[in-house]
Amino acid sequence: MDSTKVHRRSPSEGRDAAFRELMLHDAQTSLSHELGRLIKTAPPGQETSVRAQFDGFERLFARFLQETGPSVKWEDIATLPNDAIKPYNELQTNFSKDAIKSMLDKLVVLKLNGGLGTSMGCTGTKSLISVRNELTFLDLTVQQIENLNIAYGANVPLVLMNSFNTDEETEQTLRKYGKMKVEIHTFNQSRYPRINRESLLPVARSCVEDTDSWYPPGHGDVYESLNNSKLLGKFIEQGKKYVFISNIDNLGATADLGILNFLLNPRESPAPEFVMEVTDKTRADVKGGTLVQYGGKLRLLEIAQVPKDRVDEFKSVSKFKIFNTNNLWVSLEAMNRVVENHSLHMEIIVNPKTLDNGLNVIQLETAVGAAIKNFEGAIGINVPRRRFLPVKTTSDLLVIMSNLYSLKHGSLEMNPKRSFPAVPLVKLGNSFTKVKDFLSRFASIPDMLELDHLTVSGDVTFGRGVSLKGTVIIIANHGDRIDIPPGAILENKIVSGNLRILDH
């Protein structure tokens, strides 16, 4: 007797499936109707641009309705093949000046510039925060590209993907770079409508409504928006081959000639259409996305996709040894192909928010690195940690401002007097969260050349010329204050309690 069980749908299950199908169809139709109404409220001359953005949103929304269940099955994740990650030290690094110019002339540098400085207590565009020698993230980026163009007689354009939150302020700032040898282009990432969590309809009543009703849909939007801006086609016509994409707050993400040469002059053809720079995971990076083999393709696995009972395994430094730096190199022609034929598929990140008026909404977002599975021959390159220097918090800012680094042509270089290349782990407490408060608590930035680990909590200030070495922990309990005196040398010390230095 055949013991195979055949699962037949019960009548109620059939009705449930039919009801769900009908509900999804109604949600899509209703959304389409609402978007059509919103397009009519677009400012004169912007209807075509708004329609192109809404087309992208409708495709994303349709996938959101249809795709249910986990985006990855944990048991289907396979071990990475040996050739999936290329060691950086195997790349060629010596080139003639003419060869460098020839390579650079095929490159576009694109910085993701859509973020605000809210995580550092600032209200405006993050890239306009001063990080070193009164220079902003944007200043340093422009300096880097100009230096390349002057040194090699090249023409590397700088492209900024702004959001509606950062566009106006960025455009005003760009005027000061008018005489610099760098061609700067900007475009805006899409402006998508926030969706009411209950009705699944846009909360916006018009296209010119306040920003609370709209959101920029994550940096995965770069592919569609670069195409919509017409810049993608323009660069291909100019003979550009690759775009280097990175976060503007990653001060280690400079144009790398070794990686560029690997792409433009491959020993084994054809060249990868997509390269993701990864670096070795430390305890500070356990939440970072990693590369895995899934369904025969390289895939970016983010912590949000991991089943709850597998999170500790995901965070393991021994199992998943590398993480995504979000430094990406993409073939412009391949990007054009996947956008034009609508084959670009990135996992949807559903981001729930509560507006100031108490309304619960959802934002549908995508991440730029998740597109790796859509490109042929995609690989990771395991780069040194110096190519990943993000400034997300004032703890990061302290490291960047210190004598651990020097500045050369807009690029940070590790101080050669540092005896080991690892960056110290710095954790500053809530009193240091805002840049303004952070700066007020340091008479001067401490000497950190020999620092391994710094934790500071509570009401703490630092005098001029302080030196921190080894592991230093300073904790001022509630109601206490600690003033580290000028010239103090703290080596492997725990400081707690109350220490006031009074002027007299």
C-alpha positions in Angstrom: 0.0 0.0 0.0 1.3 3.4 -1.0 2.0 5.3 2.2 2.6 8.7 0.4 0.4 11.3 1.9 -1.3 13.7 -0.5 -2.3 17.0 1.1 -5.6 18.1 -0.3 -6.9 21.6 0.4 -10.0 21.6 2.5 -12.9 23.7 1.2 -12.2 26.3 3.9 -8.5 26.6 3.0 -9.6 27.1 -0.6 -11.9 29.8 0.4 -9.2 31.5 2.5 -6.8 31.5 -0.4 -9.4 32.9 -2.8 -10.3 35.6 -0.2 -6.6 36.5 0.2 -6.2 36.7 -3.6 -9.1 39.0 -3.9 -7.9 41.1 -1.0 -4.4 41.5 -2.6 -6.0 42.4 -5.9 -8.2 45.0 -4.3 -5.2 46.5 -2.4 -3.1 46.8 -5.6 -6.1 48.3 -7.5 -6.8 50.8 -4.7 -3.2 51.8 -4.4 -3.0 52.3 -8.2 -6.1 54.5 -8.1 -4.7 56.6 -5.3 -1.3 57.1 -7.0 -3.1 58.2 -10.2 -4.9 60.8 -8.1 -1.6 61.9 -6.5 0.1 62.4 -9.9 -2.5 65.0 -10.8 -1.3 67.1 -7.8 2.4 67.1 -8.9 3.9 70.5 -9.5 3.9 71.6 -13.2 6.6 70.0 -15.2 7.2 67.2 -12.7 4.4 64.8 -13.7 6.7 62.5 -15.8 9.3 62.3 -13.0 6.7 61.5 -10.4 5.1 58.9 -12.6 8.4 57.1 -13.1 8.9 57.0 -9.3 5.4 55.8 -8.7 5.9 53.0 -11.3 8.9 51.8 -9.2 6.8 52.0 -6.0 3.9 50.0 -7.6 6.3 47.2 -8.5 7.7 47.2 -5.0 4.3 47.2 -3.4 3.1 44.4 -5.7 6.0 42.2 -4.5 5.3 43.2 -0.9 1.7 41.9 -1.3 2.7 38.7 -3.1 5.9 37.6 -1.3 5.1 35.9 2.0 7.2 33.9 4.5 10.9 34.2 5.1 13.1 35.5 2.2 15.7 32.8 3.0 15.5 29.2 4.2 18.3 28.8 6.7 18.9 25.1 5.8 19.4 26.1 2.1 22.4 28.4 2.8 25.5 26.8 1.4 29.1 27.3 2.2 30.8 29.9 0.1 32.9 28.5 -2.8 36.7 29.1 -2.5 36.7 31.6 -5.3 33.7 33.7 -4.1 35.9 36.0 -2.0 39.2 37.2 -3.5 42.0 38.4 -1.1 42.9 42.0 -1.6 46.6 41.3 -1.3 46.4 39.3 -4.6 45.5 42.4 -6.6 48.1 44.2 -8.7 49.1 47.6 -7.3 51.9 49.0 -9.5 50.8 50.8 -12.6 52.3 53.4 -15.0 50.8 56.9 -14.9 49.3 56.5 -18.3 47.7 53.2 -17.3 46.2 54.9 -14.2 44.8 57.8 -16.3 43.3 55.3 -18.7 41.6 53.3 -15.9 40.3 56.4 -14.0 38.8 57.8 -17.2 36.4 54.7 -17.2 35.3 55.3 -13.6 32.4 57.1 -12.0 32.4 57.7 -8.2 29.0 57.7 -6.6 28.3 58.7 -2.9 25.1 57.9 -1.1 24.2 61.3 0.3 20.6 60.9 1.5 21.1 60.8 5.2 20.6 63.3 8.0 22.9 63.7 11.0 20.2 62.7 13.5 22.3 59.9 15.0 24.9 62.5 16.0 22.4 65.1 17.3 22.4 67.2 14.1 19.3 68.3 12.2 20.8 68.9 8.7 22.5 66.9 6.0 25.0 64.5 7.5 27.7 65.0 4.9 28.0 68.7 5.9 29.1 67.8 9.5 32.8 68.8 10.1 34.8 65.7 10.9 38.5 66.7 10.7 40.4 70.1 10.4 37.0 71.9 9.9 36.5 69.8 6.8 33.1 68.0 6.2 32.5 64.6 4.7 31.7 66.3 1.4 34.8 68.5 1.5 37.0 65.4 2.0 35.2 63.5 -0.9 35.7 66.4 -3.3 39.4 66.7 -2.3 40.0 63.0 -2.9 38.5 63.1 -6.4 40.2 66.4 -7.4 43.5 65.0 -6.2 43.1 62.0 -8.5 42.1 64.1 -11.5 45.0 66.5 -11.0 47.6 63.9 -10.3 46.8 61.8 -13.4 45.1 64.2 -15.8 42.0 62.2 -15.5 38.3 63.0 -15.5 36.6 61.1 -12.7 33.1 62.5 -12.1 31.6 62.7 -8.6 27.9 61.8 -8.4 25.8 62.4 -5.3 22.6 60.6 -4.7 20.6 63.0 -2.5 17.2 62.5 -0.9 14.5 65.1 -0.7 15.8 65.7 2.9 19.4 66.6 1.8 19.0 68.0 -1.8 18.5 71.7 -1.2 21.2 72.0 1.4 23.7 70.0 -0.7 23.0 72.0 -3.9 23.7 75.3 -2.0 27.0 73.9 -0.7 28.2 72.6 -4.1 28.6 76.2 -5.3 31.8 76.5 -3.3 33.5 73.8 -5.4 33.0 75.6 -8.7 36.7 76.2 -9.4 37.9 72.7 -8.4 38.9 70.1 -11.0 36.0 67.8 -10.4 32.8 67.4 -12.3 29.9 67.0 -9.8 26.5 65.6 -10.7 23.6 65.2 -8.4 20.3 63.3 -8.6 17.6 62.5 -6.1 16.6 59.1 -5.0 12.9 58.4 -5.2 10.3 60.0 -3.0 7.8 57.2 -2.1 4.5 57.6 -0.2 4.3 56.2 3.3 1.5 53.6 3.6 -1.2 53.4 6.3 -0.6 50.1 8.0 -4.3 49.3 8.2 -5.7 50.5 4.9 -2.5 49.9 2.8 -3.1 53.3 1.1 -0.9 56.3 0.9 -1.3 58.8 3.7 -0.4 61.7 1.5 -3.3 63.7 0.1 -1.1 65.7 -2.4 2.4 65.6 -3.9 3.3 69.0 -2.4 2.3 67.9 1.1 4.7 68.0 4.1 7.6 65.5 4.2 5.9 63.4 6.9 3.8 61.7 4.2 6.9 60.7 2.2 10.2 58.8 2.6 13.4 58.0 0.6 13.2 54.2 0.1 16.7 53.1 1.1 19.9 53.1 -0.9 18.7 50.1 -3.0 16.9 52.8 -5.0 20.2 54.0 -6.5 19.9 51.7 -9.6 16.4 52.9 -10.7 17.0 56.6 -9.8 20.4 56.8 -11.5 18.7 55.5 -14.6 15.7 57.8 -14.3 18.1 60.8 -14.0 19.5 60.0 -17.4 23.0 60.0 -15.9 23.4 56.3 -16.3 22.9 56.5 -20.1 25.1 59.6 -20.3 28.1 57.9 -18.6 27.8 54.8 -20.8 27.9 57.1 -23.9 31.0 58.7 -22.5 32.8 55.3 -22.3 32.6 55.0 -18.5 32.6 51.3 -17.5 32.2 51.0 -13.7 30.7 53.0 -10.9 32.1 52.8 -7.4 29.3 53.2 -4.9 29.8 53.9 -1.2 28.3 55.7 1.8 29.6 59.3 2.1 30.2 58.8 5.8 32.7 55.9 5.2 36.0 57.8 5.2 37.9 54.7 4.1 36.0 54.4 0.8 38.4 55.9 -1.6 38.8 55.0 -5.3 41.1 51.9 -5.3 43.3 51.4 -8.3 43.9 47.7 -7.6 40.2 46.8 -7.6 39.6 49.0 -10.7 42.4 47.3 -12.6 41.0 43.9 -11.5 37.7 44.8 -13.2 39.0 46.6 -16.3 41.9 44.2 -17.1 40.7 40.8 -15.9 43.1 37.8 -16.2 40.2 35.5 -16.6 37.5 37.0 -18.7 34.8 38.1 -18.4 35.2 40.6 -15.6 32.7 40.5 -12.7 29.7 42.7 -13.2 29.5 43.4 -9.4 32.1 43.5 -6.6 31.3 43.8 -3.0 34.1 44.9 -0.7 33.9 42.8 2.5 36.2 42.8 5.5 37.0 40.5 8.5 34.3 40.6 11.1 35.2 41.6 14.7 33.0 41.6 17.8 32.0 45.2 16.9 30.5 44.1 13.6 28.4 41.1 14.5 25.2 42.7 13.1 26.7 43.5 9.7 25.3 41.8 6.6 27.4 38.9 5.3 27.8 37.1 1.9 26.4 33.6 1.5 25.9 31.1 -1.3 22.2 30.7 -1.9 20.4 29.1 -4.9 23.7 28.9 -6.8 24.3 32.7 -6.4 26.1 35.0 -4.1 23.6 36.7 -1.8 23.8 39.3 0.9 22.3 38.0 4.2 21.2 40.7 6.6 20.4 40.2 10.3 16.7 41.1 9.7 16.4 38.0 7.4 17.8 35.6 10.0 15.3 33.4 12.0 15.3 34.3 15.7 16.7 31.0 16.8 19.7 31.4 14.4 20.7 35.0 15.3 23.6 33.9 17.6 24.9 31.6 14.8 24.7 34.6 12.3 26.7 36.8 14.8 29.4 34.1 15.2 32.8 35.4 14.0 33.9 31.8 13.4 31.0 30.8 11.0 30.4 34.1 9.1 33.9 35.6 9.0 33.3 38.6 6.8 30.7 41.4 6.5 29.6 43.9 3.8 31.3 47.3 3.9 28.8 48.7 1.4 31.7 49.6 -0.9 30.4 48.3 -4.3 31.7 48.3 -7.8 29.1 47.8 -10.5 29.3 47.6 -14.3 27.3 50.5 -15.8 26.2 48.4 -18.8 25.0 45.6 -16.5 23.2 48.0 -14.3 21.5 49.5 -17.3 20.4 45.9 -18.4 18.9 44.8 -15.1 17.0 48.1 -14.7 15.7 48.2 -18.3 14.4 44.6 -18.3 13.0 44.9 -14.7 15.0 41.9 -13.5 16.4 43.8 -10.5 15.2 41.9 -7.4 16.2 43.0 -3.9 14.7 41.8 -0.6 12.1 44.2 0.7 12.8 45.7 4.1 9.5 46.6 5.8 10.1 49.5 8.1 7.2 50.3 10.5 7.0 53.9 11.8 4.6 55.9 13.9 4.1 59.5 12.8 3.9 62.4 15.2 0.1 62.3 14.9 0.1 58.7 16.2 -0.7 57.2 12.7 1.0 53.8 12.1 2.6 53.6 8.7 5.0 51.3 6.8 7.9 52.1 4.5 9.1 49.7 1.9 12.8 49.9 1.4 15.7 48.0 -0.3 19.5 47.9 0.3 22.0 48.5 -2.5 24.1 45.4 -1.7 21.1 43.1 -2.0 21.3 43.5 -5.8 24.4 41.3 -5.9 22.4 38.2 -6.9 21.2 40.0 -10.1 24.6 40.3 -11.7 26.8 37.9 -13.5 30.1 36.7 -12.0 29.6 38.7 -8.8 32.3 38.3 -6.2 33.5 39.7 -2.9 37.0 41.2 -2.3 38.3 40.9 1.3 39.7 44.4 1.9 41.8 45.7 4.8 39.9 47.4 7.6 41.2 50.8 6.5 38.7 50.8 3.7 35.9 50.7 6.3 35.9 53.8 8.5 32.3 54.8 8.9 31.3 57.7 11.2 27.9 56.9 12.5 28.3 58.2 16.1 30.5 60.6 18.1 32.4 57.5 19.3 33.5 57.0 15.7 34.2 60.8 15.3 36.6 60.7 18.3 38.7 58.1 16.6 38.7 59.9 13.3 39.7 63.3 15.0 42.5 61.8 17.0 46.2 61.4 16.3 45.5 57.8 15.1 45.1 59.3 11.7 46.6 62.0 9.5 44.9 63.6 6.5 46.4 63.6 3.0 44.5 64.9 0.0 41.2 64.2 1.7 42.1 60.7 2.6 42.8 59.4 6.1 46.0 57.5 6.7 46.7 55.5 9.9 49.6 57.1 11.9 52.7 55.0 11.3 53.6 55.3 15.0 50.6 53.1 15.8 52.2 49.8 16.5 49.2 47.6 15.3 46.6 48.4 12.7 43.5 47.6 14.6 41.2 50.6 15.4 40.4 51.0 19.2 36.9 50.2 20.4 35.4 53.4 21.7 32.0 53.6 23.5 30.9 57.1 24.6 27.8 57.5 26.8 24.7 59.5 26.2 26.3 62.8 27.4 28.4 62.7 24.3 25.7 61.7 21.7 25.3 65.2 20.1 28.3 66.6 18.3 28.0 70.0 20.1 28.0 68.3 23.6 30.8 65.9 22.5 33.1 68.8 21.4 32.3 70.8 24.7 33.6 67.8 26.8 37.1 67.8 25.2 39.5 70.7 25.8 41.6 68.9 23.2 41.3 65.4 21.6 43.3 63.0 23.7 46.4 61.1 22.5 45.0 57.7 21.5 48.0 56.2 19.7 48.3 53.3 22.2 44.6 52.9 23.1 42.8 49.5 22.8 39.5 50.2 24.4 37.7 53.3 25.8 34.4 53.3 27.6 33.1 56.6 29.0 29.7 56.9 30.8 28.1 59.8 32.6 29.2 63.4 33.2 32.8 63.3 32.2 35.1 66.0 30.7 38.7 65.8 29.4 41.4 68.5 30.0 44.0 69.5 27.4 46.8 67.0 26.5 45.3 63.9 28.1 46.8 60.5 27.0 44.8 57.3 26.9 46.6 53.9 26.7 45.5 50.2 26.8 42.0 49.8 28.3 40.5 52.9 30.0 37.0 52.9 31.6 35.6 56.1 33.1 32.2 56.0 34.8 30.6 58.9 36.5 27.5 57.7 38.4 24.3 59.7 38.4 24.9 63.0 40.2 28.7 62.6 40.0 31.1 64.4 37.7 34.6 63.4 36.6 37.0 65.9 35.2 40.1 64.3 33.8 42.9 66.8 34.5 45.1 68.4 31.8 48.1 66.3 30.9 46.8 63.1 32.6 48.1 59.8 31.4 45.6 57.0 31.9 46.9 53.5 31.1 44.8 50.4 31.9 42.8 52.4 34.4 39.2 52.3 35.7 38.1 55.7 37.0 34.8 56.0 38.9 33.1 58.1 41.5 33.5 61.9 41.6 36.5 64.0 40.5 36.1 67.7 40.2 38.8 70.2 39.2 37.7 73.7 40.2 39.1 76.9 38.8 40.6 79.2 41.5 
